[in-house]
């Protein structure tokens, strides 16, 4: 709590100096004496580790004027960052109730109070604050951004889309978020036609929306319309190569439905040559092993590993070696090695947020940690793709 003490020292000094100059007045002298008593009491509370009582006392001591308003802002933000939201709310509510505040200062107090409510999960109160403030140009963008976070937290996707579209008029980088919100709305539908409509709207705002393309591809595969599915799935490799591992199983199903094995092989070959990916290497190696023999597949794997070394591809190479090895100690050793690598791969995270580093085994389109949209992707590198 020493930071609070240092924040309040200048206020106490200024107040004492002012009161000293006007000590001729009895009333002012009494106020000075009361302030001094309260100030000493506050210091004693801090020193005796009764910080809660000390903070409340200091807040009550602070008169709101042009010299102390910044101290109130700083205290409020400090409390909110420390998770003491109730105290932050008390400070900002106290500010708003003061008739001496200018219009600009009142709007700022409302904005800070809205953030307090948002942090405390008091969404209805936060919504009221930000809805009013977004009418004022000085706070429109920030208020809309907070409203967007609020509606995302409450899963009010219609309202979130409305806010995001309003933000996108000044900032086109918000359009991918609009697409993700339409995907959320699509997932919440119970009617197939409504679901398809919202996924198409997502692509209208972001043609490269991987989530919408994967969902529409799965839908049309379920309807046994592989060509239509491919129209949505194939562009994913160019739009975001990181998601190739997610689209490969769907592409294999589509090409199988079309009885077009050569189409799949051609696609995998292009991926291996241009966009190194362990999943594509493993899938192509299995096809080579079936068409030719394991020796040819092993040679292919060796070349692929030199270009893009990954544990997944190495595990596949070991499996080929186990299958080719003669019975004996060598085969048992290779089998044990394959088991160890497999267990190691199971412990590795399959997905990682490119924004905050959150990792896990599940693909989230909205990062549970930093709340960013579309930043979680399959891992790359030695333990990934």
N, C-alpha and C positions, 0 to 999 in steps of 0.2 A: 504493500500500500504506500511505499515511499514516493512512487511516482505521483500519487494523488496529492501528497503533501507538497511536493515541488510545484505542482500546478497551482495550488492555492496560495503559496507564499507571496507571489507578486500582488494578488488581490488583497491580501491582508496588509501588506506594506502600503499599497496605494490608499487603502481605506484609512489606515492609521494616520498617514500624512495629511490626508484631507481633513480628518476630524481634528488633528492637532492644530491646523491653521484656524479652525473655527471653534476652538475650545472655550471661547468666551461665552458661548451659549450653553446654558445649563442642560438643555434637552439633548444637544449634540454630545455634550460631555458624558451624559448617561448612556447614550447609544454607543459611544466609544468604549466605555467601561464594560458594557454588556458584551460588545463584540470581543473585547480582549478576554473576558471571562470564558466566553464560548470557544474562542480560539484555543486558549490554554486547555480547556476541557477536551477539545478535539485532539490536541497533541497528546494528552495523557491517555486518551482512549487508544490512540494508535500505538503508543509505547507499551500499553498493557495488552496489546494484541486483540483489542475489541474493535476491529476494523469496521465491522458493519455499522456499529453505533457512531463511529467517528465520521464515516462517509455521510450518513444521514444528517449529522449535525452540520457538516461543512456545506452540504447542499442547501440546508435551511438558511445558513448564514449569507449565502451569495445573493445579493440584490442583482436584478437583471437590468443592466444598462449597457451603453456602447462599449464600456471598458471590460465588462465581464462576460459578454455574450459569447465570445470565442472560447472562454473557459467552459461554459455550459456545453458547447458543441463538442469540445475535446473530451469532457467527462462522459457525455452520452455515448460517443463512439467507443471510448475505452471500456465502458461497462458492457456494451453490446458485443465487442470482440471477446471479452472475458466470459461471455455467457450469462452475465447478470442483467438479463433483458428487462426485468421488472424495474430496476433502478433507472435504466436508460429511458424506459417508457415514462417513468415519473418525471424525469428532467424535462423531456420534450413536451409532455402534457402541461407541465408548469409553464414552459415558455409560451405555448400557444394561448394559454389563458391570460397572458399579460397584455393589456390594451396598449402599452407603450411600444410594442414591437412594430416595426415597419412592415409593409406588405411583403417585401422580399424576404425579410427575416421570418415572417410567419409561414411563408411557403416552404422555406428551408426547414423550419421546425416540423411542418407537416410531412415533408419528405423523410426526414430522419425518423419520425414517429412511425411512418409507414414501414420503414425498414425494420424498426423494432418489432412491430406486429408480425411482419413476415418471418423474422427470426424466431419469434415465439410461437409460430403456427396459428396465429389469430388471423386467419385468411380473410374473413369477412370484413374485419376492421381495416386490414391492409388494403383490400380491394377498394374500399370506400375512399381511403386517402389517395391512392394512386389514380383512381378514376377521376377524382376532382383535379388533381395536379396535372394530368395529361392534357387538360384544356389550356394550360399555360405554356407558352413556347419555351421558357427557360428550363422547364422540367419535363417536357413532353417525351423526349427520347428515353430518359432515365426511368420515367414512370411507366412507360409502355414496356420497357425491358423487365421491370419488376413485376408488372402484371403478367407478362409472358411466363416468368418463372413461377408465379402463383398459380396460374391455370394449368401449367405442366404438373405441378405438385398435386393439384386437386383433380387431375385427369379430365378437365373441362376442355376437351379438344376443340369444340366449335369456337369457344371464346378465344382459345389460344391461337387458332388460325386467324381469327379476325384481327387480333393484336399483331401477330407476325406479319400479316399482309400490310398492315398500316406502317409497320417499321420498314418493310421492304421498299416502300416508296422512296425512302431516303437512303437505304442501304441494301443493295441487291445481294449482298452476301448472306442475307437472312433467308433467301429463297430455298436453299437446301433444308433449312429447318422447317419451312412451310411444308415441304414434301414429306418430311418425317412425321409431321403432325397429321397430315392426310392419311399416312400409313397407319398411325395409331387409330384414327377414326375408322379406317377400313377394318382393322382387326376387331373393333368393338361392334361391328355390324353382325346381325344374325341372318341377313338376307344376302345371298350370293351376288345378286346384281348390284346392290348398293356397295358391297365390298369391292367389286371390280371397278365401279365408277370412281370410288375414292382413290384406288391405286392409280388409275389413269390420270386423275387430277394431280396426284403426286408427281407423275412423270411430266405433266404439263408444266409444272413449276421447276422441276429439276430433271432433265432428261437422263442424267447420270445417276439417278437414285437407285442404288444397288438393292435396297430393301424392296422397293416396288417391283423391280425386274425379277428378283428371285421369287417373290410371291406370285406374280402373274405367270412366270414360267411354270411353277408348281401347279397352278390352277389348270393351265391348258394341257399339261401332261396328264393330269387327272381326268381331263375330258378327252384324252386320246387324240389330241391335236398337236403332234410333235413339231410340225413346221411352225405353227404359231408360237409354240413355246420357245423354239430356237430364235425367233425374231426378238424375243425379250432377253434371252440368256446370252447369246453370243457377244453382244456389245459390252458385256460386263468386263471381259478380259482387257479391253482397251480403256474403258472408263475408269477402272480401278483394279490393276493387276493383283493387288493384295487379296482380293476376294476370289481369285481363281480356284482355290481349294474348296470354296463353298459351292461354286457353280459346276464343278466337274462331275459330281454324281448325277446331277440333273441332266447335263449334256450327254452323259453315257446312256441314260435312260431314253432320252430323245432319239439319239442315233440308233439305239437298239430297236426302238419302235418303228423307225424308218428303214430298218435293215441296211444301215449305211455304216458299216464298220470302217470303210476307207475314209469317210468324212471325219470320224472320231480320231483316227490315226493321224490324218493331216492336221487337225486342230492341235492335237497333243504335240506333234512334231514342231509346229510353229511356236508353241508355248515354251517348249524345252530350249529351243534355239534363241528365242527373243526375250522371254520373261521367265528366267529360271524359277522353278517351282517344284518342291519335293513331291507333292501329290501328283503332279503331271508326270514326273519321272517314274514314280512307282506304277502308275496306271499303264504307261506306255511299256514299261519293262514286263508287266504281266502279259500284255498282248504279244510282245516279241517272244516271250517264253512259250506261249501257246502256238504261235505261228511257226516258229523255228525250233529253238531248243534253249535250255537253260544256259548253256555256254554263251550263246549270242546275247542273251539277256544280261549275263554277268559282265560281258565286255561293254555293253551299253551303259550299265550302271557304273562301271569304273570310270568311263569318260565323263559321265554326268556328275559324279562325285568330285572329280578334279575341277570341274567348272563351278559347281555349287555344292560344297560339302555340307551335308545335313545329317543329323542322327536318324531321321526317318528313312532316307535313302540308304544309309549305311546298314540299318536294320534289315532292309529288303535284300541287300547284297548278302548279308549273313544267312538269311533264309535260303537263298539260292545255293550258297555254299554248303549248308546243312543237307539240303536235298541231294546234292551231288556227291557228298563225301561218303567214303566207305565206312561201314560199321566199325566202331572201335573208339579209342580214346579221343582221336581228333574230332570225330563227329559229336561225341558227348561234350567236348570242350566248346565246340562251335554252338551247339544247342544251348549250353549254359550261358554263353556270351550273348546269344540272341535273346534269351530270357531276361538277362540283366539289362540290356539296352531297352527292351520292351517296357520293363518296369520303370526305368528311368524316364522314358517318354511319357508314361502315364502320370508321372509326378510333375511334369512341366506344364505350364499354363498354355492353353491353346490360343487364347486371345489376350490382347493388351491394348489399353487406351493410348493412343498416340499423343494425347494432350496431357494426362496426369500420371500415366504409368500403371493405372489399375489393371490387374490381370486376373484371369479366371478360366474356367472350363466352358463357360457359356457366352454366347454372342449376344450382348446387349446393344440395342441401337441407341439407347440413352444411358450414358455412363452413370452408374450408381454413385460414383465418387465425385467427379467434377461437374456432372449434369450436362456435359457436352453431347451433341447429337452426331452420330455417325463417325465417332473417333475410335471406337473399338473395332479392331481388325485382327485377322489371324496373325500370329507371331511369325517373325522372320528370323533368319540367322541360323546358327548351328542347331538349336533346339526347335526351330520352327520350319518354315518353308524355304 
